[in-house]
Amino acid sequence: MSTLEKAIVLLKGLSEEKLDMVVYILESLMVKQKIESMNIEELTPEEARIIDIALAELDSGLGVDAESVWEEAGI
């Protein structure tokens, strides 16, 4: 019997509540695996400073200037 077949037999024996927990755990593992496989770059101190300033502006209610965003996106 393969590992997958064993898992199916075990899953079929679980109550609905426990099956929900197992599905949640499996989904969490899949997300963790995807995050670990991502190529994540470190921010430079300058990039971190720019982001901090932008977040502070948003928090203070300044918002985002649409024309600046369009210009940066080449629109």
URQUI-V731921 format. One record per backbone hydrogen bond with DSSP energy under -1.0 kcal/mol. CO is the residue of the C=O (numbers start at 1). NH is the residue of the N-H. Records with the same first field share a line. If there is no record, write none. Layout:
BEGIN
CO: NH / NH
END
This chain:
BEGIN
2: 6
3: 7
4: 8
5: 9
6: 10
7: 11
8: 12
11: 14
15: 19
16: 20
17: 21
18: 22
19: 23
20: 24
21: 25
22: 26
23: 27
24: 28
25: 29
26: 30
27: 31
28: 32
29: 33
30: 34
31: 35
32: 36
33: 37
35: 38
38: 40
44: 48
45: 49
46: 50
47: 51
48: 52
49: 53
50: 54
51: 55
52: 56
53: 57
54: 58
55: 59
56: 60
57: 62
58: 61
65: 69
66: 70
67: 71
68: 72
69: 73
70: 75
END
